[in-house]
Amino acid sequence: MFPQKVEMLGKALGIPENSVRTYNEAEIRAGVIFQVSKLCTLLLKAVRSTLGSQGWDVLVPGAAHGTLIQVTAAGNNIKGVVLLQELPHLSHLGVRAGQEKVIFVTCEDDDKIADIQKLNGKCVRHNTTSNFPVKDL
């Protein structure tokens, strides 16, 4: 897997950027690493449950602040994503968030999801290093 080299070659050959990204994602998902990632996701969930830890899973770390909005499709001004469900680390969204350097966490804890939904429309800080990565400012 050489995404940067594929992107350079695609650009040199005049292949549309979206096609090159789709190819890169398909190559990632076709590999053994992706399959191991799916197994690790299951193991991580079991370990979190056993340890009684938080329901957060960080896919792309970082910090950002801004107004929390609920969206159905991503736009150009996205700084961070809190997906309110479980998602494999090498999923399409996870790969794209990494490519775009967008902070990305998932949450499957119903209580935490309810707390996040209360912050909709408010200015928040999104910090993936904390136990509760979305806080009201």
KOLLUMDO-646180 format. One record per residue: residue in three letters; x, y, z of N, C-alpha, C in turn. Coordinates in nm, 2 decimals. Each point is the difference from the previous one (the first is absolute). Layout:
REM KOLLUMDO-646180
<code: Ala; n_x: X; n_y: Y; n_z: Z; ca_x: X; ca_y: Y; ca_z: Z; c_x: X; c_y: Y; c_z: Z>
...
//
This chain:
REM KOLLUMDO-646180
<code: Met; n_x: 0.08; n_y: -0.12; n_z: 0.00; ca_x: -0.08; ca_y: 0.12; ca_z: 0.00; c_x: 0.09; c_y: 0.12; c_z: 0.00>
<code: Phe; n_x: -0.01; n_y: 0.08; n_z: -0.10; ca_x: 0.08; ca_y: 0.12; ca_z: -0.02; c_x: -0.10; c_y: 0.12; c_z: -0.04>
<code: Pro; n_x: -0.09; n_y: 0.04; n_z: 0.09; ca_x: -0.10; ca_y: 0.10; ca_z: -0.04; c_x: 0.06; c_y: 0.13; c_z: -0.06>
<code: Gln; n_x: 0.12; n_y: 0.05; n_z: 0.05; ca_x: 0.05; ca_y: 0.12; ca_z: -0.05; c_x: 0.06; c_y: -0.02; c_z: -0.14>
<code: Lys; n_x: 0.06; n_y: -0.12; n_z: -0.03; ca_x: 0.05; ca_y: -0.02; ca_z: -0.13; c_x: -0.11; c_y: -0.02; c_z: -0.10>
<code: Val; n_x: -0.11; n_y: -0.07; n_z: 0.05; ca_x: -0.11; ca_y: -0.02; ca_z: -0.09; c_x: -0.06; c_y: 0.14; c_z: -0.04>
<code: Glu; n_x: -0.01; n_y: 0.09; n_z: 0.10; ca_x: -0.06; ca_y: 0.13; ca_z: -0.03; c_x: 0.09; c_y: 0.08; c_z: -0.09>
<code: Met; n_x: 0.13; n_y: -0.01; n_z: 0.01; ca_x: 0.09; ca_y: 0.07; ca_z: -0.09; c_x: -0.01; c_y: -0.06; c_z: -0.14>
<code: Leu; n_x: -0.01; n_y: -0.13; n_z: -0.01; ca_x: -0.01; ca_y: -0.07; ca_z: -0.13; c_x: -0.13; c_y: 0.04; c_z: -0.07>
<code: Gly; n_x: -0.11; n_y: -0.01; n_z: 0.08; ca_x: -0.13; ca_y: 0.04; ca_z: -0.05; c_x: -0.01; c_y: 0.14; c_z: -0.05>
<code: Lys; n_x: 0.07; n_y: 0.09; n_z: 0.07; ca_x: 0.00; ca_y: 0.14; ca_z: -0.04; c_x: 0.08; c_y: 0.02; c_z: -0.13>
<code: Ala; n_x: 0.11; n_y: -0.07; n_z: -0.01; ca_x: 0.09; ca_y: 0.00; ca_z: -0.12; c_x: -0.08; c_y: -0.05; c_z: -0.12>
<code: Leu; n_x: -0.08; n_y: -0.10; n_z: 0.02; ca_x: -0.07; ca_y: -0.07; ca_z: -0.11; c_x: -0.14; c_y: 0.07; c_z: -0.03>
<code: Gly; n_x: -0.03; n_y: 0.11; n_z: 0.08; ca_x: -0.12; ca_y: 0.07; ca_z: -0.02; c_x: -0.13; c_y: -0.07; c_z: 0.04>
<code: Ile; n_x: 0.02; n_y: -0.09; n_z: 0.10; ca_x: -0.12; ca_y: -0.08; ca_z: 0.05; c_x: -0.07; c_y: 0.09; c_z: 0.10>
<code: Pro; n_x: -0.13; n_y: 0.01; n_z: 0.00; ca_x: -0.07; ca_y: 0.08; ca_z: 0.10; c_x: 0.03; c_y: -0.04; c_z: 0.14>
<code: Glu; n_x: 0.02; n_y: 0.10; n_z: 0.09; ca_x: 0.04; ca_y: -0.01; ca_z: 0.13; c_x: -0.09; c_y: -0.10; c_z: 0.08>
<code: Asn; n_x: -0.13; n_y: 0.01; n_z: -0.02; ca_x: -0.10; ca_y: -0.08; ca_z: 0.06; c_x: 0.02; c_y: -0.15; c_z: -0.03>
<code: Ser; n_x: 0.04; n_y: -0.03; n_z: -0.13; ca_x: 0.02; ca_y: -0.14; ca_z: -0.04; c_x: 0.13; c_y: -0.05; c_z: 0.07>
<code: Val; n_x: 0.10; n_y: 0.08; n_z: 0.01; ca_x: 0.13; ca_y: -0.04; ca_z: 0.07; c_x: -0.03; c_y: -0.03; c_z: 0.15>
<code: Arg; n_x: -0.08; n_y: 0.09; n_z: 0.06; ca_x: -0.03; ca_y: -0.03; ca_z: 0.14; c_x: -0.08; c_y: -0.13; c_z: 0.02>
<code: Thr; n_x: -0.10; n_y: -0.02; n_z: -0.09; ca_x: -0.08; ca_y: -0.12; ca_z: 0.01; c_x: 0.09; c_y: -0.12; c_z: -0.02>
<code: Tyr; n_x: 0.09; n_y: 0.00; n_z: -0.09; ca_x: 0.10; ca_y: -0.11; ca_z: -0.02; c_x: 0.08; c_y: -0.02; c_z: 0.13>
<code: Asn; n_x: 0.05; n_y: 0.11; n_z: 0.06; ca_x: 0.08; ca_y: -0.02; ca_z: 0.12; c_x: -0.08; c_y: -0.06; c_z: 0.11>
<code: Glu; n_x: -0.12; n_y: 0.04; n_z: 0.02; ca_x: -0.09; ca_y: -0.06; ca_z: 0.10; c_x: -0.03; c_y: -0.14; c_z: -0.03>
<code: Ala; n_x: -0.02; n_y: -0.04; n_z: -0.12; ca_x: -0.03; ca_y: -0.14; ca_z: -0.04; c_x: 0.13; c_y: -0.08; c_z: 0.03>
<code: Glu; n_x: 0.11; n_y: 0.05; n_z: -0.03; ca_x: 0.13; ca_y: -0.08; ca_z: 0.03; c_x: 0.02; c_y: -0.02; c_z: 0.15>
<code: Ile; n_x: -0.04; n_y: 0.10; n_z: 0.08; ca_x: 0.02; ca_y: -0.01; ca_z: 0.14; c_x: -0.10; c_y: -0.10; c_z: 0.05>
<code: Arg; n_x: -0.12; n_y: 0.00; n_z: -0.04; ca_x: -0.10; ca_y: -0.10; ca_z: 0.05; c_x: 0.02; c_y: -0.14; c_z: -0.05>
<code: Ala; n_x: 0.08; n_y: -0.01; n_z: -0.11; ca_x: 0.02; ca_y: -0.14; ca_z: -0.06; c_x: 0.12; c_y: -0.07; c_z: 0.08>
<code: Gly; n_x: 0.07; n_y: 0.08; n_z: 0.08; ca_x: 0.12; ca_y: -0.06; ca_z: 0.06; c_x: -0.03; c_y: -0.07; c_z: 0.13>
<code: Val; n_x: 0.10; n_y: -0.08; n_z: 0.04; ca_x: 0.00; ca_y: -0.07; ca_z: 0.13; c_x: -0.01; c_y: 0.10; c_z: 0.11>
<code: Ile; n_x: 0.06; n_y: 0.11; n_z: -0.01; ca_x: 0.00; ca_y: 0.10; ca_z: 0.11; c_x: -0.14; c_y: 0.04; c_z: 0.04>
<code: Phe; n_x: -0.08; n_y: 0.02; n_z: -0.11; ca_x: -0.14; ca_y: 0.04; ca_z: 0.03; c_x: -0.08; c_y: -0.11; c_z: 0.07>
<code: Gln; n_x: 0.02; n_y: -0.12; n_z: -0.04; ca_x: -0.06; ca_y: -0.12; ca_z: 0.07; c_x: 0.04; c_y: -0.01; c_z: 0.14>
<code: Val; n_x: 0.13; n_y: 0.02; n_z: 0.03; ca_x: 0.05; ca_y: 0.00; ca_z: 0.14; c_x: -0.06; c_y: 0.12; c_z: 0.08>
<code: Ser; n_x: -0.02; n_y: 0.11; n_z: -0.07; ca_x: -0.06; ca_y: 0.12; ca_z: 0.06; c_x: -0.14; c_y: -0.03; c_z: 0.05>
<code: Lys; n_x: -0.07; n_y: -0.08; n_z: -0.08; ca_x: -0.14; ca_y: -0.03; ca_z: 0.03; c_x: 0.00; c_y: -0.09; c_z: 0.13>
<code: Leu; n_x: 0.10; n_y: -0.10; n_z: 0.00; ca_x: 0.01; ca_y: -0.08; ca_z: 0.12; c_x: 0.04; c_y: 0.08; c_z: 0.12>
<code: Cys; n_x: 0.09; n_y: 0.10; n_z: -0.01; ca_x: 0.04; ca_y: 0.08; ca_z: 0.11; c_x: -0.11; c_y: 0.08; c_z: 0.05>
<code: Thr; n_x: -0.09; n_y: 0.05; n_z: -0.09; ca_x: -0.12; ca_y: 0.07; ca_z: 0.04; c_x: -0.09; c_y: -0.08; c_z: 0.10>
<code: Leu; n_x: -0.02; n_y: -0.13; n_z: -0.04; ca_x: -0.07; ca_y: -0.09; ca_z: 0.09; c_x: 0.07; c_y: -0.02; c_z: 0.14>
<code: Leu; n_x: 0.13; n_y: -0.02; n_z: -0.01; ca_x: 0.08; ca_y: -0.02; ca_z: 0.12; c_x: 0.00; c_y: 0.13; c_z: 0.09>
<code: Leu; n_x: 0.01; n_y: 0.12; n_z: -0.07; ca_x: 0.00; ca_y: 0.12; ca_z: 0.08; c_x: -0.14; c_y: 0.02; c_z: 0.07>
<code: Lys; n_x: -0.10; n_y: -0.03; n_z: -0.06; ca_x: -0.14; ca_y: 0.01; ca_z: 0.06; c_x: 0.00; c_y: -0.09; c_z: 0.12>
<code: Ala; n_x: 0.05; n_y: -0.13; n_z: -0.01; ca_x: -0.01; ca_y: -0.09; ca_z: 0.11; c_x: 0.09; c_y: 0.05; c_z: 0.11>
<code: Val; n_x: 0.12; n_y: 0.05; n_z: -0.03; ca_x: 0.09; ca_y: 0.05; ca_z: 0.11; c_x: -0.07; c_y: 0.12; c_z: 0.07>
<code: Arg; n_x: -0.06; n_y: 0.10; n_z: -0.08; ca_x: -0.06; ca_y: 0.11; ca_z: 0.06; c_x: -0.11; c_y: -0.04; c_z: 0.10>
<code: Ser; n_x: -0.08; n_y: -0.10; n_z: -0.05; ca_x: -0.11; ca_y: -0.05; ca_z: 0.08; c_x: 0.05; c_y: -0.07; c_z: 0.13>
<code: Thr; n_x: 0.11; n_y: -0.08; n_z: -0.01; ca_x: 0.06; ca_y: -0.06; ca_z: 0.11; c_x: 0.05; c_y: 0.10; c_z: 0.11>
<code: Leu; n_x: 0.07; n_y: 0.10; n_z: -0.06; ca_x: 0.06; ca_y: 0.10; ca_z: 0.09; c_x: -0.10; c_y: 0.10; c_z: 0.05>
<code: Gly; n_x: -0.12; n_y: 0.01; n_z: -0.06; ca_x: -0.09; ca_y: 0.10; ca_z: 0.04; c_x: 0.04; c_y: 0.14; c_z: -0.04>
<code: Ser; n_x: 0.08; n_y: 0.01; n_z: -0.11; ca_x: 0.05; ca_y: 0.13; ca_z: -0.04; c_x: -0.11; c_y: 0.08; c_z: -0.09>
<code: Gln; n_x: 0.04; n_y: 0.12; n_z: -0.03; ca_x: -0.09; ca_y: 0.08; ca_z: -0.08; c_x: -0.04; c_y: -0.06; c_z: -0.13>
<code: Gly; n_x: -0.11; n_y: 0.05; n_z: -0.06; ca_x: -0.05; ca_y: -0.05; ca_z: -0.13; c_x: 0.06; c_y: 0.07; c_z: -0.12>
<code: Trp; n_x: 0.12; n_y: 0.07; n_z: 0.02; ca_x: 0.06; ca_y: 0.07; ca_z: -0.11; c_x: 0.10; c_y: -0.08; c_z: -0.07>
<code: Asp; n_x: 0.01; n_y: 0.02; n_z: -0.13; ca_x: 0.11; ca_y: -0.07; ca_z: -0.08; c_x: 0.05; c_y: 0.11; c_z: -0.09>
<code: Val; n_x: 0.13; n_y: 0.03; n_z: 0.01; ca_x: 0.06; ca_y: 0.11; ca_z: -0.08; c_x: 0.06; c_y: -0.06; c_z: -0.13>
<code: Leu; n_x: -0.05; n_y: 0.05; n_z: -0.11; ca_x: 0.06; ca_y: -0.04; ca_z: -0.13; c_x: 0.10; c_y: 0.09; c_z: -0.05>
<code: Val; n_x: -0.02; n_y: 0.13; n_z: 0.01; ca_x: 0.10; ca_y: 0.11; ca_z: -0.03; c_x: 0.01; c_y: 0.09; c_z: 0.11>
<code: Pro; n_x: 0.11; n_y: 0.01; n_z: 0.08; ca_x: 0.01; ca_y: 0.08; ca_z: 0.11; c_x: 0.02; c_y: 0.15; c_z: -0.03>
<code: Gly; n_x: -0.02; n_y: 0.09; n_z: 0.10; ca_x: 0.02; ca_y: 0.14; ca_z: -0.02; c_x: -0.10; c_y: 0.08; c_z: 0.08>
<code: Ala; n_x: 0.00; n_y: 0.13; n_z: -0.02; ca_x: -0.08; ca_y: 0.10; ca_z: 0.07; c_x: -0.05; c_y: 0.10; c_z: -0.09>
<code: Ala; n_x: -0.13; n_y: 0.05; n_z: 0.02; ca_x: -0.06; ca_y: 0.10; ca_z: -0.08; c_x: -0.11; c_y: 0.07; c_z: 0.08>
<code: His; n_x: -0.04; n_y: 0.12; n_z: -0.04; ca_x: -0.12; ca_y: 0.06; ca_z: 0.07; c_x: -0.08; c_y: 0.07; c_z: -0.11>
<code: Gly; n_x: -0.13; n_y: 0.01; n_z: 0.03; ca_x: -0.10; ca_y: 0.06; ca_z: -0.09; c_x: -0.14; c_y: -0.04; c_z: 0.04>
<code: Thr; n_x: -0.09; n_y: 0.04; n_z: -0.08; ca_x: -0.14; ca_y: -0.03; ca_z: 0.03; c_x: -0.03; c_y: -0.15; c_z: -0.04>
<code: Leu; n_x: -0.06; n_y: -0.07; n_z: 0.09; ca_x: -0.04; ca_y: -0.14; ca_z: -0.02; c_x: -0.13; c_y: 0.00; c_z: -0.08>
<code: Ile; n_x: 0.00; n_y: -0.06; n_z: -0.12; ca_x: -0.12; ca_y: -0.02; ca_z: -0.08; c_x: -0.01; c_y: -0.14; c_z: -0.04>
<code: Gln; n_x: -0.13; n_y: -0.04; n_z: -0.01; ca_x: -0.03; ca_y: -0.13; ca_z: -0.05; c_x: -0.01; c_y: 0.00; c_z: -0.15>
<code: Val; n_x: 0.07; n_y: -0.09; n_z: -0.07; ca_x: 0.00; ca_y: 0.01; ca_z: -0.15; c_x: -0.03; c_y: -0.14; c_z: -0.05>
<code: Thr; n_x: -0.05; n_y: 0.00; n_z: -0.13; ca_x: -0.02; ca_y: -0.13; ca_z: -0.06; c_x: 0.10; c_y: -0.02; c_z: -0.11>
<code: Ala; n_x: 0.07; n_y: 0.10; n_z: -0.04; ca_x: 0.11; ca_y: -0.01; ca_z: -0.10; c_x: 0.11; c_y: 0.09; c_z: 0.03>
<code: Ala; n_x: 0.12; n_y: -0.04; n_z: -0.02; ca_x: 0.12; ca_y: 0.09; ca_z: 0.04; c_x: 0.01; c_y: 0.11; c_z: -0.11>
<code: Gly; n_x: 0.05; n_y: 0.11; n_z: 0.05; ca_x: 0.03; ca_y: 0.12; ca_z: -0.08; c_x: 0.15; c_y: 0.03; c_z: 0.01>
<code: Asn; n_x: 0.03; n_y: 0.12; n_z: -0.05; ca_x: 0.14; ca_y: 0.04; ca_z: 0.00; c_x: 0.05; c_y: 0.05; c_z: 0.13>
<code: Asn; n_x: -0.08; n_y: 0.04; n_z: 0.09; ca_x: 0.04; ca_y: 0.07; ca_z: 0.12; c_x: -0.01; c_y: -0.09; c_z: 0.13>
<code: Ile; n_x: 0.01; n_y: -0.13; n_z: -0.02; ca_x: -0.01; ca_y: -0.09; ca_z: 0.11; c_x: 0.14; c_y: -0.01; c_z: 0.07>
<code: Lys; n_x: 0.00; n_y: 0.03; n_z: 0.13; ca_x: 0.13; ca_y: -0.01; ca_z: 0.08; c_x: 0.01; c_y: -0.13; c_z: 0.08>
<code: Gly; n_x: -0.11; n_y: -0.05; n_z: 0.03; ca_x: 0.00; ca_y: -0.12; ca_z: 0.08; c_x: -0.13; c_y: -0.08; c_z: -0.01>
<code: Val; n_x: 0.00; n_y: -0.13; n_z: 0.02; ca_x: -0.12; ca_y: -0.08; ca_z: -0.01; c_x: -0.01; c_y: -0.09; c_z: 0.12>
<code: Val; n_x: -0.12; n_y: 0.00; n_z: 0.06; ca_x: -0.04; ca_y: -0.09; ca_z: 0.10; c_x: -0.11; c_y: -0.09; c_z: -0.06>
<code: Leu; n_x: 0.03; n_y: -0.12; n_z: -0.03; ca_x: -0.09; ca_y: -0.09; ca_z: -0.06; c_x: -0.07; c_y: -0.08; c_z: 0.11>
<code: Leu; n_x: -0.13; n_y: 0.01; n_z: 0.01; ca_x: -0.07; ca_y: -0.06; ca_z: 0.11; c_x: -0.04; c_y: -0.15; c_z: -0.02>
<code: Gln; n_x: 0.10; n_y: -0.07; n_z: -0.04; ca_x: -0.01; ca_y: -0.14; ca_z: -0.02; c_x: 0.14; c_y: -0.06; c_z: -0.02>
<code: Glu; n_x: 0.01; n_y: -0.13; n_z: 0.01; ca_x: 0.13; ca_y: -0.07; ca_z: -0.02; c_x: 0.04; c_y: 0.00; c_z: -0.15>
<code: Leu; n_x: 0.13; n_y: 0.01; n_z: -0.03; ca_x: 0.04; ca_y: 0.00; ca_z: -0.13; c_x: 0.14; c_y: -0.06; c_z: -0.01>
<code: Pro; n_x: 0.03; n_y: -0.09; n_z: -0.10; ca_x: 0.14; ca_y: -0.05; ca_z: -0.01; c_x: 0.10; c_y: 0.11; c_z: -0.03>
<code: His; n_x: 0.12; n_y: -0.01; n_z: 0.06; ca_x: 0.10; ca_y: 0.10; ca_z: -0.02; c_x: 0.04; c_y: 0.02; c_z: -0.15>
<code: Leu; n_x: 0.00; n_y: -0.10; n_z: -0.08; ca_x: 0.03; ca_y: 0.01; ca_z: -0.14; c_x: -0.12; c_y: 0.01; c_z: -0.09>
<code: Ser; n_x: -0.11; n_y: 0.05; n_z: 0.05; ca_x: -0.12; ca_y: 0.01; ca_z: -0.08; c_x: 0.02; c_y: 0.12; c_z: -0.09>
<code: His; n_x: -0.09; n_y: 0.02; n_z: -0.10; ca_x: 0.01; ca_y: 0.11; ca_z: -0.09; c_x: 0.01; c_y: 0.13; c_z: 0.07>
<code: Leu; n_x: -0.09; n_y: 0.02; n_z: 0.10; ca_x: 0.00; ca_y: 0.13; ca_z: 0.08; c_x: 0.13; c_y: 0.02; c_z: 0.07>
<code: Gly; n_x: 0.04; n_y: -0.11; n_z: 0.07; ca_x: 0.13; ca_y: 0.01; ca_z: 0.07; c_x: 0.12; c_y: 0.03; c_z: -0.09>
<code: Val; n_x: 0.01; n_y: -0.06; n_z: -0.11; ca_x: 0.11; ca_y: 0.02; ca_z: -0.09; c_x: -0.01; c_y: 0.14; c_z: -0.06>
<code: Arg; n_x: -0.12; n_y: 0.05; n_z: -0.03; ca_x: -0.01; ca_y: 0.14; ca_z: -0.06; c_x: 0.03; c_y: 0.10; c_z: 0.11>
<code: Ala; n_x: -0.05; n_y: -0.02; n_z: 0.12; ca_x: 0.03; ca_y: 0.09; ca_z: 0.11; c_x: 0.15; c_y: 0.01; c_z: 0.02>
<code: Gly; n_x: 0.07; n_y: -0.11; n_z: 0.00; ca_x: 0.15; ca_y: 0.00; ca_z: 0.01; c_x: 0.06; c_y: 0.08; c_z: -0.12>
<code: Gln; n_x: -0.05; n_y: -0.03; n_z: -0.12; ca_x: 0.06; ca_y: 0.07; ca_z: -0.12; c_x: -0.02; c_y: 0.15; c_z: 0.01>
<code: Glu; n_x: -0.11; n_y: 0.05; n_z: 0.06; ca_x: -0.04; ca_y: 0.14; ca_z: 0.01; c_x: 0.05; c_y: 0.06; c_z: 0.13>
<code: Lys; n_x: 0.06; n_y: -0.08; n_z: 0.09; ca_x: 0.04; ca_y: 0.04; ca_z: 0.13; c_x: -0.11; c_y: 0.06; c_z: 0.08>
<code: Val; n_x: -0.11; n_y: -0.06; n_z: 0.00; ca_x: -0.12; ca_y: 0.04; ca_z: 0.07; c_x: -0.01; c_y: -0.09; c_z: 0.13>
<code: Ile; n_x: -0.01; n_y: 0.06; n_z: 0.11; ca_x: -0.01; ca_y: -0.07; ca_z: 0.13; c_x: -0.12; c_y: -0.09; c_z: -0.01>
<code: Phe; n_x: 0.01; n_y: -0.13; n_z: 0.05; ca_x: -0.11; ca_y: -0.09; ca_z: -0.02; c_x: 0.00; c_y: -0.10; c_z: 0.11>
<code: Val; n_x: -0.11; n_y: 0.00; n_z: 0.08; ca_x: -0.03; ca_y: -0.10; ca_z: 0.10; c_x: -0.13; c_y: -0.06; c_z: -0.02>
<code: Thr; n_x: -0.02; n_y: -0.12; n_z: 0.06; ca_x: -0.13; ca_y: -0.06; ca_z: 0.00; c_x: -0.04; c_y: -0.02; c_z: 0.14>
<code: Cys; n_x: -0.13; n_y: -0.01; n_z: 0.02; ca_x: -0.06; ca_y: -0.02; ca_z: 0.14; c_x: -0.12; c_y: -0.09; c_z: -0.01>
<code: Glu; n_x: 0.00; n_y: -0.10; n_z: 0.08; ca_x: -0.11; ca_y: -0.10; ca_z: 0.00; c_x: -0.07; c_y: 0.00; c_z: 0.14>
<code: Asp; n_x: 0.03; n_y: 0.09; n_z: 0.09; ca_x: -0.06; ca_y: 0.01; ca_z: 0.13; c_x: -0.12; c_y: 0.09; c_z: -0.01>
<code: Asp; n_x: -0.12; n_y: -0.05; n_z: 0.03; ca_x: -0.12; ca_y: 0.07; ca_z: -0.02; c_x: -0.01; c_y: 0.12; c_z: 0.09>
<code: Asp; n_x: 0.05; n_y: 0.00; n_z: 0.12; ca_x: 0.00; ca_y: 0.11; ca_z: 0.09; c_x: 0.09; c_y: 0.12; c_z: -0.06>
<code: Lys; n_x: 0.11; n_y: -0.04; n_z: -0.04; ca_x: 0.09; ca_y: 0.10; ca_z: -0.06; c_x: -0.05; c_y: 0.06; c_z: -0.13>
<code: Ile; n_x: -0.07; n_y: -0.08; n_z: -0.08; ca_x: -0.06; ca_y: 0.05; ca_z: -0.12; c_x: -0.11; c_y: 0.10; c_z: 0.03>
<code: Ala; n_x: -0.08; n_y: -0.03; n_z: 0.11; ca_x: -0.10; ca_y: 0.09; ca_z: 0.04; c_x: 0.06; c_y: 0.14; c_z: 0.05>
<code: Asp; n_x: 0.11; n_y: -0.01; n_z: 0.07; ca_x: 0.07; ca_y: 0.12; ca_z: 0.04; c_x: 0.05; c_y: 0.08; c_z: -0.12>
<code: Ile; n_x: 0.05; n_y: -0.07; n_z: -0.10; ca_x: 0.06; ca_y: 0.07; ca_z: -0.12; c_x: -0.12; c_y: 0.07; c_z: -0.07>
<code: Gln; n_x: -0.11; n_y: -0.07; n_z: -0.01; ca_x: -0.11; ca_y: 0.06; ca_z: -0.08; c_x: -0.06; c_y: 0.12; c_z: 0.07>
<code: Lys; n_x: 0.02; n_y: 0.02; n_z: 0.13; ca_x: -0.04; ca_y: 0.12; ca_z: 0.07; c_x: 0.08; c_y: 0.12; c_z: -0.04>
<code: Leu; n_x: 0.12; n_y: -0.03; n_z: -0.05; ca_x: 0.10; ca_y: 0.11; ca_z: -0.04; c_x: -0.03; c_y: 0.05; c_z: -0.14>
<code: Asn; n_x: -0.09; n_y: -0.06; n_z: -0.07; ca_x: -0.02; ca_y: 0.04; ca_z: -0.14; c_x: -0.03; c_y: 0.15; c_z: -0.01>
<code: Gly; n_x: 0.07; n_y: 0.07; n_z: -0.09; ca_x: -0.02; ca_y: 0.14; ca_z: -0.02; c_x: 0.09; c_y: 0.09; c_z: 0.09>
<code: Lys; n_x: 0.07; n_y: -0.06; n_z: 0.10; ca_x: 0.08; ca_y: 0.07; ca_z: 0.09; c_x: 0.15; c_y: 0.00; c_z: -0.04>
<code: Cys; n_x: 0.07; n_y: 0.10; n_z: 0.04; ca_x: 0.15; ca_y: 0.00; ca_z: -0.02; c_x: 0.06; c_y: -0.10; c_z: 0.09>
<code: Val; n_x: 0.08; n_y: -0.09; n_z: -0.06; ca_x: 0.06; ca_y: -0.11; ca_z: 0.08; c_x: 0.15; c_y: -0.01; c_z: -0.03>
<code: Arg; n_x: 0.07; n_y: -0.08; n_z: 0.09; ca_x: 0.14; ca_y: -0.03; ca_z: -0.03; c_x: 0.00; c_y: -0.15; c_z: -0.02>
<code: His; n_x: 0.06; n_y: -0.05; n_z: -0.10; ca_x: 0.01; ca_y: -0.14; ca_z: -0.04; c_x: 0.15; c_y: -0.04; c_z: 0.03>
<code: Asn; n_x: 0.02; n_y: -0.08; n_z: 0.10; ca_x: 0.14; ca_y: -0.04; ca_z: 0.04; c_x: 0.00; c_y: -0.15; c_z: 0.02>
<code: Thr; n_x: 0.07; n_y: -0.07; n_z: -0.09; ca_x: -0.01; ca_y: -0.15; ca_z: 0.01; c_x: 0.09; c_y: -0.06; c_z: 0.11>
<code: Thr; n_x: 0.07; n_y: 0.08; n_z: 0.08; ca_x: 0.08; ca_y: -0.05; ca_z: 0.10; c_x: -0.07; c_y: -0.01; c_z: 0.14>
<code: Ser; n_x: -0.12; n_y: 0.05; n_z: 0.00; ca_x: -0.08; ca_y: 0.00; ca_z: 0.13; c_x: -0.10; c_y: -0.12; c_z: 0.01>
<code: Asn; n_x: -0.05; n_y: -0.02; n_z: 0.12; ca_x: -0.10; ca_y: -0.10; ca_z: 0.01; c_x: -0.13; c_y: 0.03; c_z: -0.06>
<code: Phe; n_x: -0.03; n_y: 0.13; n_z: -0.01; ca_x: -0.12; ca_y: 0.04; ca_z: -0.07; c_x: 0.04; c_y: 0.11; c_z: -0.10>
<code: Pro; n_x: 0.03; n_y: -0.04; n_z: -0.13; ca_x: 0.07; ca_y: 0.08; ca_z: -0.09; c_x: -0.08; c_y: 0.13; c_z: -0.05>
<code: Val; n_x: -0.13; n_y: 0.01; n_z: 0.03; ca_x: -0.07; ca_y: 0.12; ca_z: -0.05; c_x: -0.06; c_y: 0.07; c_z: 0.13>
<code: Lys; n_x: 0.05; n_y: 0.13; n_z: 0.01; ca_x: -0.04; ca_y: 0.08; ca_z: 0.12; c_x: -0.05; c_y: 0.13; c_z: -0.04>
<code: Asp; n_x: -0.11; n_y: 0.05; n_z: 0.07; ca_x: -0.06; ca_y: 0.13; ca_z: -0.02; c_x: 0.11; c_y: 0.11; c_z: 0.04>
<code: Leu; n_x: 0.01; n_y: 0.10; n_z: -0.08; ca_x: 0.09; ca_y: 0.11; ca_z: 0.03; c_x: -0.06; c_y: 0.11; c_z: 0.07>
//
